[in-house]
Amino acid sequence: MEPRGDAGEAGAADVSPAAGRAEAVMQAIPIDERGRFAGYASVFGRLDDAGDLVMPGAFGRSLAKRGAEKLRMLFQHDPKEPVGTWDVAREDGFGLWVEGRLVPGVPRADALRRLIERRAIDGLSIGFRTERATREARSGHRRLWAIDLWEISIVTFPMLAEARIAPGQGAPAERSLRAAISLLKQ
């Protein structure tokens, strides 16, 4: 579940390499049989629905202090709805990449597994306390430079449209490539 996997590995032998990669990405399942999944919980420099932009490095201190194992995985930010555990939480050039697993036997987690598998829910959202931010005078948008991350939730409607469970192997690499191309165009 690495964010830089090769989508072409699963291509069929009787199609062109490009078609094989496209087919592999489209057919990839976002969650495995053990309830493991991955995706970006936050994307750097993208405006969310609250008017915030998370800046690269914003999670550094929090991740060093807390690590993935102390972050809670909740459903819809509800502290009464823990549904799994986070195995990996790290910043890369695109955002906050996470890998986690749902806990089998927890009714909400079992339902989420089926919903994620069917792509009925795929949002991720961060629960945090702002440690350091600046506000842009013209737009009023906040740039978040330091965040104390408490939890990452599986949600129906994420505040940041790009914060999603990855559709499967290869998708994070595609997102990273699109982000790099977007930066070069600026």
HUGIJO-V979891 format. One record per residue. PSI is psi in radians with two decimals (NA if undefined). BURIAL is b if it has 16 or more other ideal C-beta (glycine too) atoms within 10 Angstrom, else e. Layout:
psi & burial
PSI & BURIAL
PSI & BURIAL
This chain:
psi & burial
0.52 & b
2.53 & e
-0.17 & b
0.75 & e
2.90 & b
1.98 & e
-0.30 & b
-0.21 & e
-0.52 & e
0.17 & b
2.53 & b
2.62 & e
-0.44 & e
0.26 & e
2.87 & e
2.72 & e
-0.72 & e
-0.76 & e
-0.66 & e
-0.74 & b
-0.77 & b
-0.77 & b
-0.72 & b
-0.72 & b
-0.76 & b
-0.59 & e
-0.15 & e
2.45 & b
2.29 & e
-0.16 & b
2.49 & b
-3.13 & e
-0.35 & e
0.13 & e
0.28 & b
2.45 & e
3.00 & b
2.86 & b
-3.04 & b
2.08 & b
-0.37 & b
2.61 & b
2.29 & b
2.46 & b
0.22 & e
2.34 & b
2.21 & e
3.11 & b
-0.25 & e
-0.08 & e
0.33 & e
2.58 & b
2.10 & b
2.27 & b
2.66 & b
2.38 & e
-0.11 & e
-0.48 & b
-0.12 & b
-0.98 & e
-0.73 & e
-0.77 & b
-0.64 & b
-0.66 & e
-0.80 & e
-0.66 & e
2.91 & e
-0.65 & b
-0.37 & e
-0.01 & e
2.44 & b
2.50 & b
1.98 & b
2.93 & b
2.13 & b
0.59 & e
0.32 & b
2.01 & e
-0.24 & e
0.02 & e
0.99 & b
2.40 & b
-0.15 & b
-2.88 & b
2.65 & e
2.25 & b
-0.60 & e
2.36 & e
1.98 & b
2.61 & e
2.44 & b
-2.93 & e
-0.21 & e
-0.65 & b
-2.64 & b
1.81 & b
2.31 & b
2.60 & b
2.30 & b
-3.09 & b
2.43 & b
2.59 & b
2.04 & e
2.56 & e
-0.23 & e
2.07 & b
-0.80 & e
-0.71 & b
-0.71 & b
-0.72 & e
-0.73 & e
-0.69 & b
-0.80 & b
-0.70 & e
-0.73 & e
-0.75 & b
-0.65 & b
0.06 & e
0.51 & e
-0.36 & e
2.38 & b
0.14 & b
2.56 & b
2.58 & b
2.47 & b
2.45 & b
2.13 & e
2.96 & b
2.31 & e
2.22 & e
-0.69 & e
2.23 & e
2.72 & b
2.66 & e
2.29 & e
2.21 & e
-0.77 & e
-0.84 & e
-0.43 & e
0.00 & e
2.54 & b
2.37 & b
2.06 & e
1.96 & b
-0.49 & b
2.23 & b
2.35 & b
1.74 & e
2.19 & b
-0.71 & b
2.80 & b
2.17 & b
2.62 & b
2.18 & b
2.78 & b
-0.78 & e
1.69 & e
2.58 & b
-0.50 & e
1.98 & b
-0.56 & e
-0.11 & b
1.69 & b
2.72 & b
2.31 & b
2.43 & b
-0.31 & b
-3.02 & b
2.26 & b
-0.49 & b
-0.74 & b
-0.62 & b
-0.71 & b
-0.75 & e
-0.75 & b
-0.70 & b
-0.77 & e
-0.68 & e
-0.73 & b
-0.75 & e
-0.72 & e
-0.72 & e
-0.69 & e
-0.55 & e
-0.34 & e
NA & e
